[in-house]
Amino acid sequence: MQKYNINFEVVSEDMGATLRQEQAENQNQRLMNLRSTARSISFKAFHRHEEINAYLDELAAAYPSRVTVEVAGKSYENRDIKTITVTNGDGKTGKNVIFVDAGIHAREWIAHAGALYVIHQLVENFAANSALLKDFDWVILPVVNPDGYEFSHTTTRLWRKTRKPVSSSCYGTDANRNFDFHWGEVGASSYSCSDTYKGDSAFSEPETQLVRDLLLELSGRGTFYLTLHSYGNYLLYPWGYTSDLPSTWRDIDEVAQAGAAAIKSSTGTKYTVGSSTNVLYAAAGGSDDYAFAKANFPISITMELPAGGTGFNPTTSQIEGMVTETWVGIRAMAQKVVDKY
């Protein structure tokens, strides 16, 4: 690059060494948490899938009137994919629903942590957040892609896809290119080894089938779908397959702008708001487009959390600040939805 006068910045002289050091620090923090707290997780480490599921079960046992945990299905490698439903415990049925998921992409660990912090706030800090649960129930799926997530912990830190074999040499599908709405039209690869491989068919993955079924089951009650990713400081909404905007885009924009403004006011961090295609890139087959178009969620937003470390790999010391900042935005968006609907 120097030869051709291309500007560049070195973010790590040895990426492998950086990742190994971060993995070791994360393991130390996880072990310290297991020894020092009553809960299976903290916000000082990135926790494994079993620890996350254990945390959900602990909350269901501790708050049985307000929390229900269900096994929504199984991953390709037979891991339990759990959802947690949080209510205010008044026993009323048929409330509108805010549905949050995270971890469609395995390597985006801060997204999983962000979802866990939402759960922590709604359940363990209920008094401060009860207004968000008066007329809405929340359903949260903190690990959409547990096979990929575990693989990113044990083998390849920057693994993105699912883990179902596609051929003798290529594994996994980009779950966020696998939803059956304009599937495969743009921004997705037909090459099975690509990080953006669309799958051999729409909903080829058990993990995306599970999210589809949850979304459709909530259709009619589902008001706000939020999917957490990293990285890039974006609040994105449909469409992902075209630069055209849906007719109700101003309603979604109003919610997203509320989140961006709250974060900016709280920490100074700036989020860019707009449709996926217009502010980032075109990519068909995403969960947000599907939730909006097929499951009829009137508000559907992808939140791309900020970079940490060299991008996808925040250090353990960054987790708490990032998830608390993220909650500021999510809480503001949820409040706007509560006010509007």
Sequence and secondary structure as in RCSB ss.txt:
>XXXX:A:sequence
MQKYNINFEVVSEDMGATLRQEQAENQNQRLMNLRSTARSISFKAFHRHEEINAYLDELAAAYPSRVTVEVAGKS
YENRDIKTITVTNGDGKTGKNVIFVDAGIHAREWIAHAGALYVIHQLVENFAANSALLKDFDWVILPVVNPDGYE
FSHTTTRLWRKTRKPVSSSCYGTDANRNFDFHWGEVGASSYSCSDTYKGDSAFSEPETQLVRDLLLELSGRGTFY
LTLHSYGNYLLYPWGYTSDLPSTWRDIDEVAQAGAAAIKSSTGTKYTVGSSTNVLYAAAGGSDDYAFAKANFPIS
ITMELPAGGTGFNPTTSQIEGMVTETWVGIRAMAQKVVDKY
>XXXX:A:secstr
 TTTT     S S HHHHHHHHHHHHHHHHHHHHHH SSS  SSS   HHHHHHHHHHHHHH TTTEEEEEEEE 
TT  EEEEEEE  SS   S EEEEEEE SSTT HHHHHHHHHHHHHHHHTHHHHGGGGSSEEEEEES S HHHHH
HHHHT TT  S   B SSS B   GGG SSSSTTSSS BS TTSTTB  SSTT SHHHHHHHHHHHHHTTTEEEE
EEEEESSSEEEES SS S   TTHHHHHHHHHHHHHHHHHHH    EEEEHHHHT    S HHHHHHHTS  SEE
EEEEE  BTTBB   HHHHHHHHHHHHHHHHHHHHHHHHH 
